Amino acid sequence: MPVTRLLFATAMASTVIATVVTTVIATVIFRSDAEPALTTPLMGFSAPFVFGRFNVPKGNPLTVEAVALGRRLFYDVRLSANNSISCATCHMQHLAFTDGKPTAIGISGKKLAFNSMSLANLLWGSEHFFWNGRADSLEQQALIPIQDIDEMGQNLDELVVELNADAHYKAMFAAAYGDINADNIAKALSAFERTLVSSNSKYDQYLRGEATLTDQEDLGRKLFVAHPDVKTSLRGGNCIDCHSQFLTAGFKSLYDGFSNNGLDNEENLSMGLQIATNDPTHRGFFKVPTLRNIAVTGPYMHDGRFASLEDVLDHYNEGAQLSSTLSPLIMEADNVVRGAQEPIRLNLNDNEKHAIIAFLHTLTDQEFLTNKSISSPF
């Protein structure tokens, strides 16, 4: 069966299997310092089967107590040095946990280097975090912005003292982990973030047989999964090669979830993933973000250079820049064989671009954007 037909068949078959869920049964973790009371498994947590397998660290199981604590910390301005911003300042729920700015702005008032990424569906995709992959786990990632002088600028020892002075936090930490310390702060934030699952968009409802796509949206879906082939006049956007169906995020294996998508030429390539790996072949690589809720998470790319989805489509349609680490997926197959150095040109017409954008809008999950169980507890 041709690849494109197989992809279409897979998408239709998923209407049957998408209702199958994987439930996490959390276990109790005991510590040798101040042991927590018996914790409560987070029994109601589930995720669509089609998103693929995921792992929760054995040392940080999902429990009611851990998630509640992490949620409170996520929205607490005390995590910043001057008590002015929280994690939620740069990760707002109604914007799918982004902030609407080209790049984030922390307590220093300076524009930071990177765009605030969505926190949806962190259980899947690459297990290397930040745009340049410099954190190997959510637990490691959680403490970096808290301490960064331009982001939240908080001293962890001072934060621990401040939280220990709060009787409510003392009780919550005792129930979830035991002591209040930096390690347990990171665990709690990570536990909450792992529950931020977006899986009830119109597209999800379509896969479950609960909704019908318009003709334009369905054309966009087909273009999204199709690889263009000039020999057969097959039209396609080639999006799925980097944004894995059905998760629409980067792939999990090693650094497959990172790519140089042709934003800059050789002279202007940023370090990107090379910062984490020290591998020159990773220069200009950045994390492939999820496209879930993409209509509300602009501006786009690691540096927020594109204001609209139309700008993004124009880049892939005609604007990719050549460099030594440019992804082969953005090179014309015939050009690679001939040894020619030329980025792909999709040559999508306006109707096709509008169709892809219409499909991307079907990935907006209003339930996720408004769910009070993951909003501020304050």
Secondary structure by P-SEA (a helix, b strand, c coil): ccaaaaaaaaaaaacccccbbbbbbbbbbbbcccccccccccccbbbbcccccccccccccccaaaaaaaaaaaaccccccccccccccccccccccccccccccccccccccccccccccccccccccccccccccaaaaaaccccccccccccaaaaaaaaaacaaaaaaaaaccccccaaaaaaaaaaaaaaccccccaaaaaaaccccccaaaaaaaaaaabbbbccccbbbccccccccccccccccccccccccccccccccccccccccccccccccccccccccccccccccccccccccaaaaaaaaacbbbbccccccccccaaaaaacccccccccccaaaaaaaaaaaaaaccccccccccccccc
